[in-house]
Amino acid sequence: MQATDQLDGILPVCLKSSSRDGKVISEASYEEIAGLVSEGQIVILKSAFESGIMLEYRAALRRWAQDNATFPHGTSPSAFPDLNFHRIDDGVIKSVCPHVFHQFAFNTIEELDEYIGKPSLEIAESMRSLQNRIAGTDFPLSLTGLRLKILHYPSGGGFLAEHSHPLEPQRIGLILSLSRIGMDVRTGATCFLTPSGPVDTTDSHDIGDIIIFRYDLPHRVTTIDEDTTLDWNSDAGKWSVVLELRETHALSHRGQPHSAS
Ligand SMILES: [Fe+2]
């Protein structure tokens, strides 16, 4: 369970994990994980979800994106707090926190068709439970609480610039991967600056794994598979599932830390 020094940084703490009855459990207790995360270590719950379920979810997301028009640029989605939407951010429109990704924001999961709503709710509820147990919080999935976001960083240029979030009130961030190392994504990953040094999860954040990090640690997504031509119709690249509080998101609009992961 101890992080180990390596030449170019610090290794994350990887814990064997699984899902049972809608709960993610691991070889460490929630209290032990909370202790590691509050020290500033990066914890990865390995195989928290089965890879087959993750790939099915990705296919459902792609189907949903084909069935629903993209949210237009030039209008703030914040004006539609209960909307489920997706949008391709290709980097042309400048952002406080530069990025290239296809984002899905599910504000009202119960309004989604079953093929996408059912897995979205199961994943979001498992992550919400984990978030609350480890951070000692009590956030619901709701219009004033947490919402589910999925970020697809395409091969050939997907990235997110370094940023950090306020520690309170969310305290921790969770990032679930829907991508297979070496198959969907070869280079590029979520990287952190921790009190002990930089942590790069390129070799450790595989499909079904959940990264847990202290929310105020600077982090970024390095460019995904730079040697590939970007194709928004391809599902190659890095897929991240996160939970976020709208109040954190609102801060990003004031030039404060950005809300994506
Ligand atoms: Fe983030």
Boltz pocket constraint, residues with backbone or C-beta under 6 A from the ligand:
constraints:
  - pocket:
      binder: B
      contacts: [[A, 163], [A, 165], [A, 219], [A, 258], [A, 259], [A, 260], [A, 261]]
      max_distance: 6.0
